[in-house]
Amino acid sequence: MFTLFVTFLIKLRIIIITNTHNIMNTAKFVEEISVTDPDSKGDVSMSVFKHEQSGGMFAIDSSYLEQCFDEDEDPVIADPLNKGRKIMLTGV
C-alpha cells in the first residue's frame, strides 16, 4: 500500500512539473521606437515589449511582425529571455 502511494506521488509530481513547463510566457507591447540601422543608415521601426514573467524588456523589428503574423492573433515567437521557451506578444 505504501509503495502504491509513493508511486502515485511520484507520478503526480511529474505531471505537475510537466504542466508547469508548458505554460507560455507573455510580453506586453510598450511602444514603437525608431532606431538607425548601422549598415544601411536607414530608420528601422522596433516594437518594444515588457516580459511579464522576468520583468526584462526587448524589441523586435516591427516589419517582421507585420509580415509574418496575422493582425487578428497575438504572435508567438521564441522567448528571447528564456532559451527553449515560447512567448506570446500581446497588445500588438
C-alpha positions as CSV (number, residue, x, y, z in Angstrom):
1,M,0.0,0.0,0.0
2,F,2.8,2.4,0.9
3,T,4.7,1.6,-2.3
4,L,1.5,2.4,-4.3
5,F,1.1,5.7,-2.5
6,V,4.7,6.7,-3.2
7,T,4.4,5.7,-6.9
8,F,1.2,7.9,-7.1
9,L,3.1,10.9,-5.5
10,I,6.0,10.5,-7.9
11,K,3.7,10.4,-10.9
12,L,1.7,13.4,-9.6
13,R,4.9,15.4,-9.3
14,I,6.0,14.5,-12.8
15,I,2.6,15.7,-14.1
16,I,2.8,19.0,-12.2
17,I,6.4,19.7,-13.4
18,T,5.4,18.8,-17.0
19,N,2.4,21.1,-16.9
20,T,4.3,24.0,-15.3
21,H,6.9,23.7,-18.0
22,N,4.3,24.1,-20.8
23,I,2.9,27.4,-19.5
24,M,3.6,30.0,-22.2
25,N,5.3,33.3,-21.2
26,T,3.8,36.6,-22.3
27,A,5.1,40.0,-23.2
28,K,3.1,43.2,-23.3
29,F,3.6,45.8,-26.1
30,V,5.0,49.0,-24.7
31,E,5.8,51.3,-27.6
32,E,7.2,51.6,-31.1
33,I,10.6,53.3,-31.4
34,S,12.8,54.2,-34.4
35,V,16.5,53.3,-34.5
36,T,19.1,53.7,-37.2
37,D,20.4,50.6,-38.9
38,P,24.2,50.7,-38.6
39,D,24.7,49.2,-42.0
40,S,22.2,50.9,-44.2
41,K,21.9,54.1,-42.1
42,G,18.1,53.9,-42.6
43,D,15.5,54.1,-39.9
44,V,14.0,50.9,-38.6
45,S,10.8,50.7,-36.5
46,M,11.1,48.5,-33.5
47,S,8.3,47.2,-31.3
48,V,9.3,47.3,-27.6
49,F,7.9,44.6,-25.2
50,K,7.9,44.1,-21.4
51,H,8.4,40.4,-20.5
52,E,5.7,39.8,-17.9
53,Q,7.4,36.9,-16.1
54,S,11.0,38.2,-15.8
55,G,10.4,42.0,-16.0
56,G,13.0,42.4,-18.8
57,M,12.4,44.3,-21.9
58,F,13.2,43.5,-25.6
59,A,12.5,44.9,-29.0
60,I,11.7,43.2,-32.3
61,D,11.7,44.7,-35.9
62,S,8.1,45.9,-36.4
63,S,8.2,44.9,-40.1
64,Y,8.8,41.3,-39.1
65,L,5.7,41.3,-37.0
66,E,3.6,42.8,-39.8
67,Q,4.9,40.4,-42.5
68,C,4.9,37.2,-40.5
69,F,1.8,37.3,-38.3
70,D,-1.9,37.9,-38.8
71,E,-3.3,41.0,-37.1
72,D,-6.1,39.1,-35.5
73,E,-3.8,36.9,-33.4
74,D,-1.2,37.5,-30.7
75,P,2.1,36.5,-32.2
76,V,4.0,33.6,-30.6
77,I,7.8,33.6,-31.0
78,A,10.8,32.0,-29.4
79,D,11.3,33.7,-26.0
80,P,14.4,35.9,-26.2
81,L,14.9,35.8,-22.4
82,N,14.3,32.1,-21.8
83,K,16.1,29.6,-24.1
84,G,13.8,26.8,-25.3
85,R,10.5,28.6,-24.3
86,K,7.9,30.4,-26.4
87,I,6.4,33.8,-25.6
88,M,3.1,35.3,-26.7
89,L,3.3,39.0,-27.7
90,T,0.2,40.9,-26.5
91,G,-1.2,44.3,-27.4
92,V,0.5,44.5,-30.8
